[in-house]
Amino acid sequence: MKEIWIAAIIIQVSAAQNINILGALEVSQESLQSDLTSRFTDQEQFELLSFQRSESKQLSGRMCSTIEGTPGNYILLDMSWGGWIRGREVSTSMGLSYTRIQTANHPYVNAVNDYLTKNSATEAIFIFTKKEDLDQCMYYIIMYSDLRVTGAWMDSIDSINKIRDMKPRPSTVVIFGNKDEILKIIQEVGSRDLMQKDSHFILVFTDFVSESVVTSDLLSYIYNVQSTTLFLLQETTCCKILNRVSGCTCSTGITKPFLASAGEVVVKTYKQISASGQAVAKAWNCPSKVQDEKVYTAFKNTLKQNTEAAGLTFYTDAYMGSVISPPINFDVKKANDGQLMQIGKWNKQMMFQPSPEFMVENATRFFKVGFVLGKPWAWIEKADPAKQTDPNYIDKKEKNKGLTGYTLDLLAELSKSMKFDYEVVVATGNAYGSRNSKGEWDGIMGDLINGRIDISLGKTNK
């Protein structure tokens, strides 16, 4: 189980009244607390309490004991990856203002999920550098996505090998990371025979990289695949976080400036609510409702205004909780003969918006289909009659390698109705196969077991 922390951030508003922010974050992201409070003044105090995710009930008890009977204004600041469900429920029952700050990689996953959904994809392989990145991703997938995702990470070669050995394997491969991480993953994937004719590669960059660097340093490592799509961060992402119009530089990434700005927005918002007299210090009696819902509504509305004024993204999640997120803006481009073609843009508000000249194409599955040659099921139409069932005379330049027959006609109809592409493969030894004393199969059965083909078509006996 992952650990998270609950942090009590006590912010002095006046001599008579404090604002106390209780914040929950993952233990592996402990360093984020300094980024969040980097714009706080010397008067503001920071207190940190740790606990394990499996101890959510005990955590809510700690939260209650912290505020029980204490006059003051409190807000729960949730920085955990998928949202702290029990914390949100307790804060809602008390009238305690609740806000999430997005520290996970969910905006990047959200962008890809939206793109794949619009392309009617149903499954994909997601590859990260670290398992922690995959863990973050899966909180989003489980809660918000219908995709069937198989995950792998570079720190575990075993996980890459398991992807390689899948039968059949999803044709869409999504790689997340900065430029150097993506390059390393691409090289590893290529060395393990994961680049196939049916593969659709999607590269999601978490740093700012130029098109020239992509075309010169990365695309040459991707070969023999159906398509390569790139999600490139726009410069406006950095400018929005820095609240500038142009000339923006986020060379060390967006996490530090984003959290600094988000922390500043939360503090500013509650100061405004307190100054207006809407938030009055009361003695809390957890979990009984103490604060009027009007205070929460006023806080949420003001938080939205301040978040957007700071250039950050504000939205309400599926549980009606307020979320402050990095203002991720992507250019979505497709590689074509070493050049990049703009096919759309993505941000949280508009989601994937295709370019006017680009038509979204539904992603289709691709299968290698095995055959045993024999009339009238599958045979070589243009070969001499005596050679029409001899695999040595197939013509790779012809459609379906020159094969015709009842099973080829059936495959064509299945392809149309079920919307998939295919490649015909003649079975090893042009035989259905038999099992040896070790339990190993040859022929078309061995091809299926070993992953050389995905499905097979052939005659059946009564």
Kinemage of the C-alpha trace (Angstrom):
@kinemage 1
@onewidth
@group {chain A} dominant
@subgroup {mainchain}
@vectorlist {calphas} color= white
{ca met a 1} P 0.000 0.000 0.000
{ca lys a 2} L 1.160 3.530 -0.757
{ca glu a 3} L 1.625 5.979 2.065
{ca ile a 4} L 0.304 9.528 2.090
{ca trp a 5} L 0.863 12.412 4.442
{ca ile a 6} L -1.555 14.791 6.010
{ca ala a 7} L -0.042 18.205 6.393
{ca ala a 8} L -1.436 20.908 8.634
{ca ile a 9} L -0.552 24.299 7.178
{ca ile a 10} L -1.428 27.084 9.620
{ca ile a 11} L -1.627 30.452 7.905
{ca gln a 12} L -1.877 33.612 10.014
{ca val a 13} L -4.524 35.972 8.654
{ca ser a 14} L -4.771 38.382 11.546
{ca ala a 15} L -3.960 38.498 15.220
{ca ala a 16} L -7.442 37.198 16.009
{ca gln a 17} L -8.031 34.640 13.297
{ca asn a 18} L -6.063 31.854 11.584
{ca ile a 19} L -6.721 29.811 8.485
{ca asn a 20} L -5.713 26.194 8.916
{ca ile a 21} L -5.180 24.127 5.793
{ca leu a 22} L -5.037 20.346 6.209
{ca gly a 23} L -3.315 18.844 3.181
{ca ala a 24} L -3.026 15.163 2.153
{ca leu a 25} L -0.206 14.039 -0.160
{ca glu a 26} L 1.627 10.879 -1.140
{ca val a 27} L 4.701 10.028 0.926
{ca ser a 28} L 6.792 9.638 -2.247
{ca gln a 29} L 6.010 13.273 -3.045
{ca glu a 30} L 7.077 14.644 0.328
{ca ser a 31} L 9.318 17.207 -1.341
{ca leu a 32} L 6.265 18.902 -2.870
{ca gln a 33} L 5.428 20.518 0.465
{ca ser a 34} L 8.302 22.992 0.004
{ca asp a 35} L 7.083 23.880 -3.501
{ca leu a 36} L 3.532 24.421 -2.248
{ca thr a 37} L 4.586 26.770 0.574
{ca ser a 38} L 7.400 28.567 -1.297
{ca arg a 39} L 5.401 31.817 -1.475
{ca phe a 40} L 4.194 31.764 2.115
{ca thr a 41} L 5.537 34.417 4.502
{ca asp a 42} L 7.560 33.911 7.684
{ca gln a 43} L 4.361 34.175 9.765
{ca glu a 44} L 2.938 31.008 8.277
{ca gln a 45} L 3.623 27.684 9.942
{ca phe a 46} L 3.754 24.214 8.429
{ca glu a 47} L 3.027 21.012 10.326
{ca leu a 48} L 3.302 17.538 8.794
{ca leu a 49} L 1.718 14.285 10.009
{ca ser a 50} L 2.295 10.999 8.122
{ca phe a 51} L 0.144 7.901 7.694
{ca gln a 52} L -0.392 4.962 5.324
{ca arg a 53} L -3.093 4.954 2.648
{ca ser a 54} L -4.533 1.797 4.219
{ca glu a 55} L -5.116 3.828 7.401
{ca ser a 56} L -7.619 6.237 5.852
{ca lys a 57} L -10.037 5.777 8.753
{ca gln a 58} L -7.324 6.564 11.291
{ca leu a 59} L -6.360 9.589 9.210
{ca ser a 60} L -9.859 11.033 9.376
{ca gly a 61} L -9.672 10.543 13.131
{ca arg a 62} L -6.407 12.495 13.236
{ca met a 63} L -7.991 15.234 11.174
{ca cys a 64} L -10.881 15.430 13.616
{ca ser a 65} L -8.591 15.463 16.657
{ca thr a 66} L -6.571 18.282 15.087
{ca ile a 67} L -9.577 20.584 14.698
{ca glu a 68} L -11.902 19.270 17.442
{ca gly a 69} L -13.135 22.126 19.611
{ca thr a 70} L -10.657 24.538 18.046
{ca pro a 71} L -12.022 27.891 16.869
{ca gly a 72} L -10.705 28.657 13.405
{ca asn a 73} L -11.177 28.458 9.674
{ca tyr a 74} L -10.138 25.180 8.078
{ca ile a 75} L -9.838 23.834 4.572
{ca leu a 76} L -8.882 20.324 3.472
{ca leu a 77} L -6.285 20.450 0.688
{ca asp a 78} L -6.095 17.069 -1.042
{ca met a 79} L -2.887 16.403 -3.011
{ca ser a 80} L -3.212 12.625 -3.196
{ca trp a 81} L -3.216 10.964 -6.609
{ca gly a 82} L -6.785 9.759 -6.888
{ca gly a 83} L -8.339 11.962 -4.229
{ca trp a 84} L -8.807 11.065 -0.567
{ca ile a 85} L -12.383 9.755 -0.558
{ca arg a 86} L -12.909 9.519 3.197
{ca gly a 87} L -11.392 12.935 3.758
{ca arg a 88} L -13.743 14.443 1.200
{ca glu a 89} L -16.743 12.712 2.819
{ca val a 90} L -15.848 13.905 6.326
{ca ser a 91} L -15.184 17.466 5.184
{ca thr a 92} L -18.486 17.532 3.282
{ca ser a 93} L -20.427 16.338 6.335
{ca met a 94} L -18.871 19.125 8.430
{ca gly a 95} L -19.191 21.906 5.885
{ca leu a 96} L -15.387 22.037 5.703
{ca ser a 97} L -14.108 23.470 2.430
{ca tyr a 98} L -12.390 20.814 0.313
{ca thr a 99} L -10.029 21.405 -2.623
{ca arg a 100} L -7.801 19.125 -4.687
{ca ile a 101} L -4.480 20.184 -6.169
{ca gln a 102} L -3.506 17.909 -9.046
{ca thr a 103} L 0.015 16.568 -8.443
{ca ala a 104} L -0.328 13.300 -10.404
{ca asn a 105} L 0.237 12.751 -14.127
{ca his a 106} L -3.529 12.673 -14.701
{ca pro a 107} L -3.679 15.624 -17.154
{ca tyr a 108} L -1.304 13.770 -19.495
{ca val a 109} L -3.277 10.532 -19.145
{ca asn a 110} L -6.533 12.460 -19.591
{ca ala a 111} L -5.258 13.874 -22.904
{ca val a 112} L -4.341 10.457 -24.311
{ca asn a 113} L -7.517 8.826 -23.025
{ca asp a 114} L -9.628 11.498 -24.719
{ca tyr a 115} L -7.734 11.139 -28.002
{ca leu a 116} L -7.981 7.341 -28.015
{ca thr a 117} L -11.663 7.421 -27.085
{ca lys a 118} L -12.404 9.747 -29.991
{ca asn a 119} L -10.563 7.270 -32.212
{ca ser a 120} L -12.742 4.407 -30.872
{ca ala a 121} L -9.758 2.607 -29.345
{ca thr a 122} L -10.586 0.109 -26.609
{ca glu a 123} L -7.179 -0.991 -25.320
{ca ala a 124} L -3.591 0.213 -25.164
{ca ile a 125} L -0.174 -0.393 -23.649
{ca phe a 126} L 1.086 2.428 -21.395
{ca ile a 127} L 4.831 2.549 -20.715
{ca phe a 128} L 6.472 4.802 -18.098
{ca thr a 129} L 9.964 5.110 -16.672
{ca lys a 130} L 8.992 4.324 -13.061
{ca lys a 131} L 6.337 2.153 -11.457
{ca glu a 132} L 5.198 5.138 -9.403
{ca asp a 133} L 4.246 6.910 -12.648
{ca leu a 134} L 2.178 3.890 -13.687
{ca asp a 135} L 0.532 3.791 -10.244
{ca gln a 136} L -0.492 7.441 -10.612
{ca cys a 137} L -1.890 6.728 -14.055
{ca met a 138} L -3.975 3.771 -12.921
{ca tyr a 139} L -5.894 5.882 -10.383
{ca tyr a 140} L -7.176 7.899 -13.339
{ca ile a 141} L -7.834 4.874 -15.572
{ca ile a 142} L -9.810 3.024 -12.894
{ca met a 143} L -11.921 6.043 -11.991
{ca tyr a 144} L -12.518 7.759 -15.332
{ca ser a 145} L -11.614 5.575 -18.329
{ca asp a 146} L -13.172 2.697 -20.259
{ca leu a 147} L -9.840 1.739 -21.831
{ca arg a 148} L -8.271 -1.620 -21.067
{ca val a 149} L -4.737 -0.582 -20.175
{ca thr a 150} L -1.746 -2.880 -19.817
{ca gly a 151} L 1.085 -1.086 -18.024
{ca ala a 152} L 4.858 -1.424 -18.011
{ca trp a 153} L 7.780 0.580 -16.681
{ca met a 154} L 11.439 0.780 -17.597
{ca asp a 155} L 12.717 0.081 -14.088
{ca ser a 156} L 11.353 -3.466 -14.519
{ca ile a 157} L 12.529 -5.266 -17.646
{ca asp a 158} L 10.235 -8.153 -16.647
{ca ser a 159} L 7.223 -5.896 -17.192
{ca ile a 160} L 8.491 -5.032 -20.693
{ca asn a 161} L 9.007 -8.717 -21.460
{ca lys a 162} L 5.462 -9.528 -20.339
{ca ile a 163} L 4.181 -6.951 -22.813
{ca arg a 164} L 6.299 -8.523 -25.555
{ca asp a 165} L 4.943 -11.989 -24.797
{ca met a 166} L 1.242 -11.030 -24.764
{ca lys a 167} L -0.929 -12.940 -27.265
{ca pro a 168} L -2.553 -11.049 -28.869
{ca arg a 169} L -0.910 -7.752 -27.969
{ca pro a 170} L -2.685 -4.365 -28.105
{ca ser a 171} L -1.567 -2.464 -31.199
{ca thr a 172} L -1.544 0.975 -29.513
{ca val a 173} L 1.607 1.742 -27.502
{ca val a 174} L 1.686 4.967 -25.456
{ca ile a 175} L 5.005 6.179 -24.021
{ca phe a 176} L 5.093 8.909 -21.346
{ca gly a 177} L 8.097 10.933 -20.186
{ca asn a 178} L 10.519 13.711 -20.942
{ca lys a 179} L 12.606 13.602 -24.118
{ca asp a 180} L 15.452 11.563 -22.632
{ca glu a 181} L 13.091 9.098 -20.930
{ca ile a 182} L 11.060 8.584 -24.107
{ca leu a 183} L 14.215 8.015 -26.181
{ca lys a 184} L 15.437 5.376 -23.723
{ca ile a 185} L 12.072 3.605 -23.735
{ca ile a 186} L 11.892 3.665 -27.549
{ca gln a 187} L 15.326 2.073 -27.798
{ca glu a 188} L 14.369 -0.617 -25.287
{ca val a 189} L 11.056 -1.290 -27.020
{ca gly a 190} L 12.808 -1.607 -30.378
{ca ser a 191} L 15.356 -4.073 -29.006
{ca arg a 192} L 12.551 -6.284 -27.685
{ca asp a 193} L 10.630 -6.569 -30.951
{ca leu a 194} L 7.697 -4.412 -29.843
{ca met a 195} L 7.637 -2.351 -33.038
{ca gln a 196} L 5.315 -4.255 -35.341
{ca lys a 197} L 3.591 -3.505 -38.615
{ca asp a 198} L 0.296 -3.144 -36.740
{ca ser a 199} L 1.665 -0.800 -34.032
{ca his a 200} L 0.367 2.710 -33.386
{ca phe a 201} L 2.898 4.626 -31.272
{ca ile a 202} L 1.892 7.671 -29.207
{ca leu a 203} L 4.605 9.750 -27.502
{ca val a 204} L 3.466 12.046 -24.669
{ca phe a 205} L 6.123 14.581 -23.687
{ca thr a 206} L 6.101 15.936 -20.140
{ca asp a 207} L 8.788 18.516 -20.921
{ca phe a 208} L 9.101 21.226 -23.551
{ca val a 209} L 10.780 19.886 -26.685
{ca ser a 210} L 11.079 21.427 -30.153
{ca glu a 211} L 9.905 19.782 -33.352
{ca ser a 212} L 13.439 19.827 -34.733
{ca val a 213} L 14.717 17.841 -31.752
{ca val a 214} L 11.902 15.313 -32.136
{ca thr a 215} L 12.533 14.760 -35.838
{ca ser a 216} L 16.319 14.601 -35.517
{ca asp a 217} L 16.714 12.697 -32.235
{ca leu a 218} L 13.664 10.449 -31.887
{ca leu a 219} L 11.778 9.557 -35.059
{ca ser a 220} L 14.684 7.640 -36.580
{ca tyr a 221} L 14.337 5.068 -33.778
{ca ile a 222} L 10.685 4.346 -34.673
{ca tyr a 223} L 10.310 2.173 -37.749
{ca asn a 224} L 8.011 -0.393 -39.353
{ca val a 225} L 4.903 0.874 -37.523
{ca gln a 226} L 1.520 2.026 -38.827
{ca ser a 227} L 1.615 5.487 -37.260
{ca thr a 228} L 3.373 7.741 -34.749
{ca thr a 229} L 1.470 10.484 -32.919
{ca leu a 230} L 3.093 13.062 -30.643
{ca phe a 231} L 1.674 15.163 -27.814
{ca leu a 232} L 3.923 18.235 -27.519
{ca leu a 233} L 3.488 20.775 -24.708
{ca gln a 234} L 2.703 24.248 -26.012
{ca glu a 235} L 4.715 27.209 -24.727
{ca thr a 236} L 1.407 28.650 -23.485
{ca thr a 237} L 1.422 25.980 -20.750
{ca cys a 238} L 4.528 27.534 -19.211
{ca cys a 239} L 3.285 31.087 -19.794
{ca lys a 240} L -0.014 30.418 -18.055
{ca ile a 241} L 1.707 28.937 -15.010
{ca leu a 242} L 4.095 31.899 -14.828
{ca asn a 243} L 1.155 34.236 -15.595
{ca arg a 244} L 2.989 35.840 -18.500
{ca val a 245} L 2.129 36.568 -22.105
{ca ser a 246} L 5.351 35.427 -23.803
{ca gly a 247} L 9.051 34.797 -23.270
{ca cys a 248} L 8.342 31.981 -20.836
{ca thr a 249} L 10.889 29.399 -19.699
{ca cys a 250} L 10.124 26.304 -17.620
{ca ser a 251} L 13.464 24.554 -18.085
{ca thr a 252} L 13.148 22.596 -14.821
{ca gly a 253} L 9.569 21.519 -15.531
{ca ile a 254} L 6.187 22.855 -14.482
{ca thr a 255} L 5.683 21.187 -11.081
{ca lys a 256} L 7.513 23.734 -8.902
{ca pro a 257} L 5.986 26.918 -10.401
{ca phe a 258} L 2.552 25.306 -10.593
{ca leu a 259} L 2.476 24.284 -6.911
{ca ala a 260} L 3.848 27.647 -5.806
{ca ser a 261} L 1.077 29.403 -7.717
{ca ala a 262} L -1.614 26.955 -6.524
{ca gly a 263} L -0.595 27.401 -2.872
{ca glu a 264} L -0.678 31.166 -3.300
{ca val a 265} L -4.169 30.986 -4.842
{ca val a 266} L -5.573 28.942 -1.938
{ca val a 267} L -4.141 31.321 0.655
{ca lys a 268} L -5.369 34.388 -1.218
{ca thr a 269} L -8.864 32.926 -1.568
{ca tyr a 270} L -9.397 32.173 2.096
{ca lys a 271} L -7.968 35.538 3.100
{ca gln a 272} L -10.586 37.175 0.901
{ca ile a 273} L -13.385 35.055 2.374
{ca ser a 274} L -12.221 35.864 5.904
{ca ala a 275} L -11.881 39.579 5.171
{ca ser a 276} L -15.429 39.647 3.816
{ca gly a 277} L -16.750 38.261 7.103
{ca gln a 278} L -18.237 35.165 5.452
{ca ala a 279} L -15.895 32.769 7.254
{ca val a 280} L -16.189 33.143 11.028
{ca ala a 281} L -14.017 31.196 13.464
{ca lys a 282} L -16.064 28.470 15.129
{ca ala a 283} L -15.412 25.541 17.416
{ca trp a 284} L -15.476 22.391 15.294
{ca asn a 285} L -17.310 19.257 16.448
{ca cys a 286} L -16.204 16.523 14.040
{ca pro a 287} L -18.004 15.123 12.113
{ca ser a 288} L -21.070 17.270 12.838
{ca lys a 289} L -21.893 20.059 10.407
{ca val a 290} L -20.551 23.344 11.778
{ca gln a 291} L -19.928 25.657 8.842
{ca asp a 292} L -22.733 26.944 6.638
{ca glu a 293} L -22.681 25.678 3.059
{ca lys a 294} L -22.753 29.314 1.921
{ca val a 295} L -19.153 29.633 3.121
{ca tyr a 296} L -18.103 26.651 1.017
{ca thr a 297} L -19.968 28.010 -2.019
{ca ala a 298} L -18.365 31.431 -1.602
{ca phe a 299} L -14.950 29.832 -1.217
{ca lys a 300} L -15.447 27.661 -4.330
{ca asn a 301} L -16.595 30.586 -6.479
{ca thr a 302} L -13.758 32.827 -5.332
{ca leu a 303} L -11.255 29.995 -5.744
{ca lys a 304} L -12.381 29.515 -9.350
{ca gln a 305} L -11.923 33.205 -10.098
{ca asn a 306} L -8.483 33.382 -8.477
{ca thr a 307} L -7.322 30.126 -10.083
{ca glu a 308} L -8.229 31.272 -13.587
{ca ala a 309} L -6.808 34.758 -12.942
{ca ala a 310} L -3.514 33.081 -12.022
{ca gly a 311} L -3.520 31.224 -15.356
{ca leu a 312} L -4.203 27.798 -13.816
{ca thr a 313} L -6.988 25.345 -14.643
{ca phe a 314} L -10.025 24.983 -12.380
{ca tyr a 315} L -12.644 22.265 -12.750
{ca thr a 316} L -15.102 20.228 -10.703
{ca asp a 317} L -14.446 16.488 -10.516
{ca ala a 318} L -16.966 13.642 -10.617
{ca tyr a 319} L -17.606 14.083 -6.875
{ca met a 320} L -18.243 17.842 -7.198
{ca gly a 321} L -14.919 18.649 -5.596
{ca ser a 322} L -12.921 21.701 -6.671
{ca val a 323} L -9.686 20.867 -8.499
{ca ile a 324} L -6.720 23.120 -9.310
{ca ser a 325} L -4.687 21.610 -12.137
{ca pro a 326} L -1.718 22.611 -14.311
{ca pro a 327} L -2.956 24.365 -17.486
{ca ile a 328} L -1.730 21.628 -19.832
{ca asn a 329} L -2.025 22.559 -23.531
{ca phe a 330} L -0.869 20.089 -26.189
{ca asp a 331} L -0.186 20.314 -29.875
{ca val a 332} L -1.071 16.903 -31.295
{ca lys a 333} L 1.002 15.982 -34.347
{ca lys a 334} L 1.439 12.953 -36.561
{ca ala a 335} L 4.783 11.948 -38.055
{ca asn a 336} L 4.819 11.494 -41.812
{ca asp a 337} L 8.066 10.769 -43.714
{ca gly a 338} L 10.159 12.501 -41.065
{ca gln a 339} L 7.902 15.561 -40.930
{ca leu a 340} L 5.302 16.510 -38.308
{ca met a 341} L 1.739 17.347 -39.333
{ca gln a 342} L -0.609 19.179 -36.959
{ca ile a 343} L -3.738 17.079 -36.430
{ca gly a 344} L -5.232 18.848 -33.423
{ca lys a 345} L -4.883 20.432 -29.996
{ca trp a 346} L -5.845 19.398 -26.477
{ca asn a 347} L -6.629 21.135 -23.193
{ca lys a 348} L -8.854 20.255 -20.238
{ca gln a 349} L -11.664 22.636 -21.190
{ca met a 350} L -11.992 21.821 -24.906
{ca met a 351} L -10.527 18.284 -24.841
{ca phe a 352} L -9.174 16.995 -28.183
{ca gln a 353} L -10.013 19.363 -31.015
{ca pro a 354} L -8.970 18.036 -34.447
{ca ser a 355} L -7.533 20.444 -37.009
{ca pro a 356} L -10.028 21.435 -39.751
{ca glu a 357} L -8.071 19.548 -42.401
{ca phe a 358} L -7.721 16.432 -40.250
{ca met a 359} L -10.404 13.774 -39.980
{ca val a 360} L -10.293 11.612 -36.877
{ca glu a 361} L -9.891 8.018 -37.974
{ca asn a 362} L -11.141 5.185 -35.847
{ca ala a 363} L -8.293 3.011 -34.642
{ca thr a 364} L -8.619 -0.493 -36.072
{ca arg a 365} L -7.257 -3.735 -34.689
{ca phe a 366} L -4.683 -5.655 -36.694
{ca phe a 367} L -4.340 -9.433 -36.714
{ca lys a 368} L -1.902 -11.899 -38.202
{ca val a 369} L -4.125 -14.672 -39.550
{ca gly a 370} L -2.719 -18.157 -40.110
{ca phe a 371} L -3.640 -20.550 -42.928
{ca val a 372} L -2.779 -24.062 -44.001
{ca leu a 373} L -2.760 -24.185 -47.801
{ca gly a 374} L -5.225 -26.552 -49.419
{ca lys a 375} L -7.968 -26.355 -52.033
{ca pro a 376} L -10.612 -25.000 -51.972
{ca trp a 377} L -9.879 -23.254 -48.641
{ca ala a 378} L -6.647 -21.342 -49.336
{ca trp a 379} L -4.440 -21.715 -52.392
{ca ile a 380} L -2.129 -19.705 -54.672
{ca glu a 381} L -4.294 -18.519 -57.531
{ca lys a 382} L -1.611 -17.564 -60.101
{ca ala a 383} L 0.762 -20.480 -59.489
{ca asp a 384} L 0.943 -23.538 -61.703
{ca pro a 385} L -1.739 -26.073 -60.705
{ca ala a 386} L 0.859 -28.445 -59.253
{ca lys a 387} L 2.287 -25.689 -57.061
{ca gln a 388} L -0.859 -23.919 -55.837
{ca thr a 389} L -0.578 -25.373 -52.306
{ca asp a 390} L 3.210 -25.051 -52.031
{ca pro a 391} L 4.214 -22.177 -49.657
{ca asn a 392} L 7.417 -21.652 -51.653
{ca tyr a 393} L 5.364 -20.102 -54.452
{ca ile a 394} L 3.436 -17.441 -52.561
{ca asp a 395} L 3.910 -13.907 -53.908
{ca lys a 396} L 4.453 -11.354 -51.138
{ca lys a 397} L 3.831 -8.497 -53.591
{ca glu a 398} L 0.279 -9.646 -54.310
{ca lys a 399} L -2.745 -8.903 -52.136
{ca asn a 400} L -3.012 -11.574 -49.450
{ca lys a 401} L 0.281 -12.923 -50.847
{ca gly a 402} L -1.596 -14.222 -53.859
{ca leu a 403} L -3.908 -16.490 -51.872
{ca thr a 404} L -7.556 -17.112 -52.711
{ca gly a 405} L -10.226 -19.531 -51.511
{ca tyr a 406} L -13.224 -19.923 -49.199
{ca thr a 407} L -11.357 -19.008 -46.003
{ca leu a 408} L -9.893 -15.872 -47.649
{ca asp a 409} L -13.417 -14.818 -48.643
{ca leu a 410} L -14.613 -15.448 -45.089
{ca leu a 411} L -11.721 -13.404 -43.661
{ca ala a 412} L -12.527 -10.480 -45.956
{ca glu a 413} L -16.149 -10.443 -44.787
{ca leu a 414} L -15.156 -10.731 -41.114
{ca ser a 415} L -12.729 -7.836 -41.574
{ca lys a 416} L -15.485 -5.600 -42.966
{ca ser a 417} L -18.104 -6.432 -40.346
{ca met a 418} L -15.739 -6.442 -37.344
{ca lys a 419} L -13.557 -3.560 -38.591
{ca phe a 420} L -10.047 -4.956 -38.392
{ca asp a 421} L -7.021 -5.142 -40.687
{ca tyr a 422} L -5.015 -8.284 -41.220
{ca glu a 423} L -1.976 -9.966 -42.721
{ca val a 424} L -2.104 -13.546 -43.984
{ca val a 425} L 0.562 -15.922 -42.695
{ca val a 426} L 1.145 -19.466 -43.965
{ca ala a 427} L 1.480 -21.933 -41.090
{ca thr a 428} L 4.915 -23.272 -40.180
{ca gly a 429} L 5.458 -26.401 -42.246
{ca asn a 430} L 2.059 -25.743 -43.888
{ca ala a 431} L 0.583 -28.085 -41.279
{ca tyr a 432} L -2.083 -27.951 -38.568
{ca gly a 433} L 0.442 -29.298 -36.108
{ca ser a 434} L 1.045 -32.069 -33.634
{ca arg a 435} L 2.354 -32.238 -30.085
{ca asn a 436} L 5.665 -33.916 -29.287
{ca ser a 437} L 6.658 -35.828 -26.137
{ca lys a 438} L 7.600 -32.553 -24.404
{ca gly a 439} L 4.139 -31.140 -24.955
{ca glu a 440} L 5.340 -28.681 -27.609
{ca trp a 441} L 3.263 -27.972 -30.714
{ca asp a 442} L 4.436 -27.337 -34.265
{ca gly a 443} L 2.426 -26.205 -37.294
{ca ile a 444} L -0.382 -23.682 -36.988
{ca met a 445} L -1.038 -24.665 -33.350
{ca gly a 446} L 2.572 -23.835 -32.497
{ca asp a 447} L 2.260 -20.514 -34.330
{ca leu a 448} L -0.732 -19.584 -32.176
{ca ile a 449} L 0.960 -20.604 -28.942
{ca asn a 450} L 4.225 -18.831 -29.781
{ca gly a 451} L 2.532 -15.614 -30.908
{ca arg a 452} L 3.582 -15.845 -34.572
{ca ile a 453} L -0.103 -15.465 -35.486
{ca asp a 454} L -3.102 -14.095 -33.599
{ca ile a 455} L -5.916 -16.191 -35.058
{ca ser a 456} L -6.284 -18.924 -37.676
{ca leu a 457} L -8.876 -19.950 -40.240
{ca gly a 458} L -9.130 -23.373 -41.816
{ca lys a 459} L -11.271 -26.322 -42.705
{ca thr a 460} L -13.022 -28.388 -40.036
{ca asn a 461} L -13.789 -32.093 -40.024
{ca lys a 462} L -17.126 -33.604 -39.107
